[in-house]
Amino acid sequence: MGQQYRMTLGKAKFETELQVRPDDIDLNRHVHGSRYFDYVLAARYDQMARCYGMSMEEFEQAGYGWFIRTAHLDYQRPLRLGERFIVRTWVEELFADGVRVDFEIRKGANGKLVCSGHFHYTMVSLKTGRAESIPDWIIAKYAV
């Protein structure tokens, strides 16, 4: 998967509360599987600014973006229309050109696990579209 940095990560876990919207629902009357990708991405967008002190806009202004290299989702139980839920994420590993972000999605009402998994993001240059080594100033923000 790429070179891993030899450093201690704080692995701080951050949470974002969201709610199931009508356009998230599929023909089986629960959240469509593809929406879980959106939920994790929405939580990471929120958490970049609120928890890591670096908004996605700031990240883009520095000339960087994230590309999902690998995604693994393990579904446990459905979410239904109107339900509130918590998306908890943390940086599990840092690589020379990316991060592995693990996540859990839990029902807001009872805390039961809905979905868990991880995303391996590769950092890319917005100018070239190619993978870039993560600068030290970004590593410092993610190592919480």
C-alpha positions as CSV (number, residue, x, y, z in Angstrom):
1,M,0.0,0.0,0.0
2,G,2.9,2.4,0.1
3,Q,5.6,3.4,2.6
4,Q,4.3,3.8,6.1
5,Y,5.6,6.6,8.3
6,R,7.3,5.4,11.5
7,M,5.5,7.7,14.0
8,T,3.1,7.5,16.8
9,L,-0.4,8.6,15.9
10,G,-2.7,9.9,18.5
11,K,-5.6,8.2,16.7
12,A,-8.0,10.8,18.1
13,K,-11.6,9.9,17.1
14,F,-13.8,12.6,15.8
15,E,-17.6,12.5,15.4
16,T,-20.1,14.1,13.1
17,E,-23.9,13.7,13.5
18,L,-26.0,13.4,10.4
19,Q,-29.5,12.5,9.5
20,V,-30.9,10.2,6.7
21,R,-32.6,12.3,4.0
22,P,-35.4,11.1,1.6
23,D,-33.0,11.0,-1.3
24,D,-30.7,8.5,0.6
25,I,-33.4,5.8,0.5
26,D,-33.5,2.9,-2.0
27,L,-36.3,0.7,-3.2
28,N,-35.9,-1.5,0.0
29,R,-36.9,1.6,2.1
30,H,-33.5,1.9,3.8
31,V,-30.3,3.8,3.0
32,H,-28.7,2.8,-0.3
33,G,-25.2,1.3,0.1
34,S,-23.6,4.0,-1.9
35,R,-24.7,6.7,0.5
36,Y,-22.4,5.4,3.2
37,F,-19.5,6.6,1.1
38,D,-21.1,10.1,1.1
39,Y,-21.7,10.0,4.9
40,V,-18.0,9.3,5.5
41,L,-16.9,12.0,3.0
42,A,-19.3,14.5,4.6
43,A,-18.0,13.7,8.1
44,R,-14.4,14.1,6.9
45,Y,-15.2,17.4,5.3
46,D,-16.7,18.7,8.6
47,Q,-13.9,17.2,10.7
48,M,-11.0,18.6,8.5
49,A,-12.0,22.2,9.5
50,R,-13.5,21.6,13.0
51,C,-11.1,18.9,14.4
52,Y,-7.9,19.1,12.4
53,G,-7.8,22.9,12.0
54,M,-7.4,22.6,8.2
55,S,-10.5,23.0,6.0
56,M,-10.8,21.3,2.7
57,E,-10.7,24.7,1.1
58,E,-7.4,25.5,2.8
59,F,-6.1,22.1,1.6
60,E,-7.2,22.9,-2.0
61,Q,-5.6,26.3,-1.8
62,A,-2.3,24.6,-1.0
63,G,-2.7,22.7,-4.2
64,Y,-3.8,19.3,-2.8
65,G,-6.7,16.9,-3.1
66,W,-7.6,13.4,-1.9
67,F,-8.3,10.4,-4.1
68,I,-10.0,7.3,-2.7
69,R,-7.6,4.5,-3.5
70,T,-9.3,1.7,-1.6
71,A,-12.6,1.5,0.3
72,H,-13.8,-1.3,2.5
73,L,-17.3,-1.1,4.1
74,D,-18.8,-3.8,6.4
75,Y,-22.6,-3.3,6.7
76,Q,-24.3,-4.5,9.9
77,R,-27.8,-3.1,10.0
78,P,-29.9,-0.6,8.0
79,L,-30.5,3.1,8.5
80,R,-34.0,4.3,7.7
81,L,-35.6,7.6,6.7
82,G,-35.2,10.4,9.3
83,E,-32.8,8.4,11.6
84,R,-30.0,10.4,13.1
85,F,-26.6,8.7,13.2
86,I,-23.0,9.4,14.2
87,V,-20.0,9.0,11.9
88,R,-16.8,8.5,13.9
89,T,-13.5,8.6,12.0
90,W,-9.8,8.5,12.8
91,V,-6.5,8.3,11.0
92,E,-5.3,4.8,11.5
93,E,-2.1,4.9,9.4
94,L,0.0,7.5,7.6
95,F,1.8,6.6,4.4
96,A,4.3,8.6,2.3
97,D,1.5,9.7,0.0
98,G,-1.7,8.9,1.8
99,V,-3.7,8.0,4.9
100,R,-5.9,5.2,6.0
101,V,-9.0,6.6,7.7
102,D,-11.1,4.1,9.7
103,F,-14.7,4.8,10.5
104,E,-17.8,3.6,12.3
105,I,-21.4,4.7,11.7
106,R,-23.7,4.2,14.7
107,K,-27.4,4.8,15.2
108,G,-27.9,8.0,17.2
109,A,-30.8,6.5,19.2
110,N,-29.1,3.4,20.6
111,G,-25.5,3.5,19.5
112,K,-25.8,0.2,17.6
113,L,-23.2,-0.3,14.8
114,V,-24.6,0.3,11.3
115,C,-21.4,0.1,9.2
116,S,-17.6,0.2,9.7
117,G,-14.6,0.1,7.5
118,H,-11.8,2.1,6.2
119,F,-10.7,4.3,3.3
120,H,-7.2,4.6,1.9
121,Y,-6.8,8.1,0.5
122,T,-3.9,9.1,-1.7
123,M,-2.9,12.7,-1.7
124,V,-2.7,14.2,-5.2
125,S,-1.4,17.5,-6.7
126,L,-4.4,19.4,-8.1
127,K,-2.1,20.7,-10.9
128,T,-0.8,17.3,-12.1
129,G,-3.4,14.8,-10.7
130,R,-0.5,12.7,-9.6
131,A,0.3,11.3,-6.1
132,E,2.4,13.6,-3.9
133,S,4.3,13.0,-0.7
134,I,2.5,14.5,2.3
135,P,4.2,17.6,3.5
136,D,5.3,17.7,7.2
137,W,2.8,20.5,8.0
138,I,-0.1,18.2,7.0
139,I,1.4,15.2,8.8
140,A,1.6,17.3,12.0
141,K,-2.1,18.1,11.7
142,Y,-3.1,14.5,11.1
143,A,-1.0,12.9,13.8
144,V,-3.4,13.9,16.6
